[in-house]
Amino acid sequence: MARSEAQIQPHNIYEIKANPTNVHWGYFSAAVKPALTVDSGDVVIIEDVPRLDPSEAERAGFAASEIPEDYRAIYREVKDRGPGPHIMVGPVYVNGAEPGDVLEVQILEVELAYSYGYNRQRPSTGALPDDFTRFWQRVIPIDRHKKTASVAKGVVVPVNKPFFGTMGVAPHPSMGRVSTAPPGVHTGNIDIKDLGTGTALYMPIHVRGGLFSAETVTPPKATVKLI
């Protein structure tokens, strides 16, 4: 069966780079205004910022030129934070998406966007709270070309499969502001390492437009298709 001209037209491609106007820090909510509106099948390139204060990156020896102004501006200007820690980019409103539908997110490509990441442990949190009784943090250099990270002297590990740890849609308006820390009906903080390039995620939609947002700890630049 021949396809119509409309069916063979390429989809639109959009890009969202995190800045103070298109992030919501630590929560999902149906009240967040869309940062972008797309049609089903459109492609969106999303670039986040590290969940690390820019001043800490500089103290670790990274050049000021490696820290974009929008990254600094987010930490300087975005004061409405919590209850969770994640810096979410979006949301993206998908035309035609209605409560009861399912949003398909096809992850077309994921690449590293920064030359550093971090590892940290806070008291009374994490997997081993009894063994880590004080705050601990290390800023880790990343070779974006070799896709490796120098985690300690003589210890280099591959980072060739980056992924978005937190992706989700807005919860039902009756739930108000939902923390990004635990996963839930909105999807959220799932940290599935296999959810990288070439995979897809399916999420139930609770509000018109879906209101899709994404975040990661060591930010990649991800290209996704929303259907």
Secondary structure, DSSP 8 states (H G I E B T S, - for coil): ----HHHHS---EEEEE--TTSEEESEE-TTS--SEEE-TT-EEEEE---SS-HHHHHHTT--GGGS-HHHHHHHHH---B-SS--EEEEEEEETT--TT-EEEEEEEEEEE-SSEEEEEE-TT-SS-TTT--S-EEEEEEEETTTTEEEEETTEEEE--S---SEEE----GGG-SEESSS-BTTEEE---TT-STTEEEEEE--STT--EEEE-SS-EEEEEEE-
